[in-house]
Amino acid sequence: MSAKSLPPVVFIHGWKASVLVDKKTGKDEFSYTLGVVTGMAKDPKIELPMEWDSDGNQVKDNLIATEACHSATCMCGVVKLGDIYGPVLDHLEKTRDLNVFAYDWRFCLDETA
């Protein structure tokens, strides 16, 4: 059975598992380090403004979700700790019609969808 004859796959990552990029500069702003992924360290570059607009939605910054995270690192991104979704996505991309849905996990789902 060929990949195209199988049903397509829609992949939705988990919490803290999308790459956040500054839409003005194109720079990846969220480093998947051990401390940040486990919640033991904060990354001030990704903290949201503590302000709400007139509709009750939290004010957004310049970061957008571009893809699911492939791996985590430590020591300022120098040493790869392990894979997150990389191997699964690589396999699915080769074998199926893959559609990855990246969302900004910092917002409520009704705001980010």
VOPAGU-2260 file (C-alpha; in pm, 1 decimal, decimal comma):
REM VOPAGU-2260
SITE   aa  ch    i         X         Y         Z
SITE  MET   A    0       0,0       0,0       0,0
SITE  SER   A    1     147,7     335,4    -101,1
SITE  ALA   A    2     161,5     641,2     122,2
SITE  LYS   A    3     -91,1     827,6     -90,3
SITE  SER   A    4    -348,3     547,9     -56,1
SITE  LEU   A    5    -337,3     575,1     324,9
SITE  PRO   A    6    -547,8     837,4     503,8
SITE  PRO   A    7    -370,1    1169,2     564,6
SITE  VAL   A    8    -233,4    1247,0     911,1
SITE  VAL   A    9    -300,7    1571,8    1096,9
SITE  PHE   A   10     -36,9    1617,9    1367,3
SITE  ILE   A   11    -106,4    1849,3    1662,5
SITE  HIS   A   12     180,5    1890,2    1907,2
SITE  GLY   A   13     153,4    1908,1    2285,5
SITE  TRP   A   14     209,2    2190,9    2533,0
SITE  LYS   A   15     534,8    2388,9    2491,2
SITE  ALA   A   16     614,3    2197,9    2175,0
SITE  SER   A   17     603,6    2448,7    1889,7
SITE  VAL   A   18     883,6    2663,5    1757,5
SITE  LEU   A   19     809,3    3031,5    1832,4
SITE  VAL   A   20     956,9    3275,8    1580,4
SITE  ASP   A   21     959,5    3655,7    1583,4
SITE  LYS   A   22     746,9    3748,0    1281,7
SITE  LYS   A   23     947,3    4067,9    1224,0
SITE  THR   A   24    1298,8    3919,0    1235,1
SITE  GLY   A   25    1232,4    3552,0    1154,5
SITE  LYS   A   26    1449,0    3454,0    1453,2
SITE  ASP   A   27    1361,9    3151,6    1668,4
SITE  GLU   A   28    1298,6    3296,7    2014,6
SITE  PHE   A   29    1221,0    2990,2    2224,4
SITE  SER   A   30    1507,6    2757,6    2312,5
SITE  TYR   A   31    1409,1    2405,9    2409,2
SITE  THR   A   32    1658,8    2371,6    2690,0
SITE  LEU   A   33    1619,0    2120,4    2971,6
SITE  GLY   A   34    1532,7    2388,7    3227,4
SITE  VAL   A   35    1268,3    2556,5    3012,2
SITE  VAL   A   36    1104,4    2233,7    2893,1
SITE  THR   A   37    1078,4    2098,3    3249,2
SITE  GLY   A   38     959,8    2433,2    3388,4
SITE  MET   A   39    1265,3    2473,1    3611,2
SITE  ALA   A   40    1379,4    2788,4    3426,9
SITE  LYS   A   41    1199,8    3083,1    3269,7
SITE  ASP   A   42    1258,1    3225,8    2925,9
SITE  PRO   A   43    1171,0    3598,4    2950,2
SITE  LYS   A   44    1167,7    3635,3    2570,0
SITE  ILE   A   45     845,3    3435,0    2548,8
SITE  GLU   A   46     648,3    3572,7    2842,2
SITE  LEU   A   47     323,6    3730,8    2727,1
SITE  PRO   A   48     222,0    4085,4    2814,1
SITE  MET   A   49      -6,3    4085,6    3118,0
SITE  GLU   A   50    -260,9    4304,3    2937,6
SITE  TRP   A   51    -599,8    4228,7    2783,8
SITE  ASP   A   52    -782,7    4400,0    2499,2
SITE  SER   A   53   -1146,3    4518,0    2508,0
SITE  ASP   A   54   -1266,2    4172,9    2392,1
SITE  GLY   A   55   -1099,0    4006,3    2690,8
SITE  ASN   A   56    -820,0    3847,2    2484,7
SITE  GLN   A   57    -463,1    3869,1    2602,9
SITE  VAL   A   58    -248,8    4118,0    2410,8
SITE  LYS   A   59     -20,5    3939,5    2165,6
SITE  ASP   A   60     350,1    3989,5    2103,1
SITE  ASN   A   61     546,9    3938,0    1779,6
SITE  LEU   A   62     596,0    3562,1    1823,8
SITE  ILE   A   63     419,3    3310,4    1600,8
SITE  ALA   A   64     422,3    2930,2    1600,3
SITE  THR   A   65     583,7    2794,4    1284,8
SITE  GLU   A   66     634,3    2420,8    1335,6
SITE  ALA   A   67     639,2    2139,8    1591,2
SITE  CYS   A   68     957,7    2109,9    1795,7
SITE  HIS   A   69    1198,1    1842,5    1672,1
SITE  SER   A   70    1447,5    1820,4    1963,5
SITE  ALA   A   71    1557,4    1964,3    2300,8
SITE  THR   A   72    1903,8    2091,8    2397,9
SITE  CYS   A   73    2101,1    2202,6    2701,9
SITE  MET   A   74    2394,8    2435,8    2763,6
SITE  CYS   A   75    2244,9    2724,0    2564,4
SITE  GLY   A   76    2143,7    2504,2    2274,3
SITE  VAL   A   77    2488,1    2350,7    2223,1
SITE  VAL   A   78    2424,3    1991,1    2336,4
SITE  LYS   A   79    2128,0    1795,4    2200,0
SITE  LEU   A   80    1942,8    1622,4    2484,9
SITE  GLY   A   81    1706,1    1421,7    2276,9
SITE  ASP   A   82    1434,4    1414,2    2022,1
SITE  ILE   A   83    1086,2    1544,5    2083,0
SITE  TYR   A   84     877,2    1500,8    1766,9
SITE  GLY   A   85    1159,8    1486,0    1511,2
SITE  PRO   A   86    1174,9    1110,6    1441,0
SITE  VAL   A   87     795,8    1071,9    1431,4
SITE  LEU   A   88     751,2    1366,1    1195,7
SITE  ASP   A   89    1037,3    1252,4     972,4
SITE  HIS   A   90     883,5     905,2     943,5
SITE  LEU   A   91     531,1    1034,4     879,6
SITE  GLU   A   92     656,8    1282,6     620,6
SITE  LYS   A   93     813,4     994,1     424,0
SITE  THR   A   94     521,1     755,9     455,5
SITE  ARG   A   95     202,7     965,0     467,1
SITE  ASP   A   96      40,4    1285,6     354,8
SITE  LEU   A   97     136,9    1483,3     668,6
SITE  ASN   A   98     -24,8    1807,6     784,2
SITE  VAL   A   99     138,9    1960,5    1093,4
SITE  PHE   A  100     -68,4    2212,4    1288,0
SITE  ALA   A  101     156,0    2442,5    1493,2
SITE  TYR   A  102     -13,6    2664,3    1749,4
SITE  ASP   A  103     101,4    2914,8    2011,0
SITE  TRP   A  104      65,7    2712,7    2331,9
SITE  ARG   A  105      95,8    3025,3    2547,3
SITE  PHE   A  106    -262,9    3127,4    2465,8
SITE  CYS   A  107    -599,0    2968,7    2538,1
SITE  LEU   A  108    -698,5    2733,8    2256,0
SITE  ASP   A  109    -990,0    2952,4    2148,6
SITE  GLU   A  110    -746,7    3244,6    2098,6
SITE  THR   A  111    -473,2    3054,6    1914,8
SITE  ALA   A  112    -685,7    2843,0    1679,0
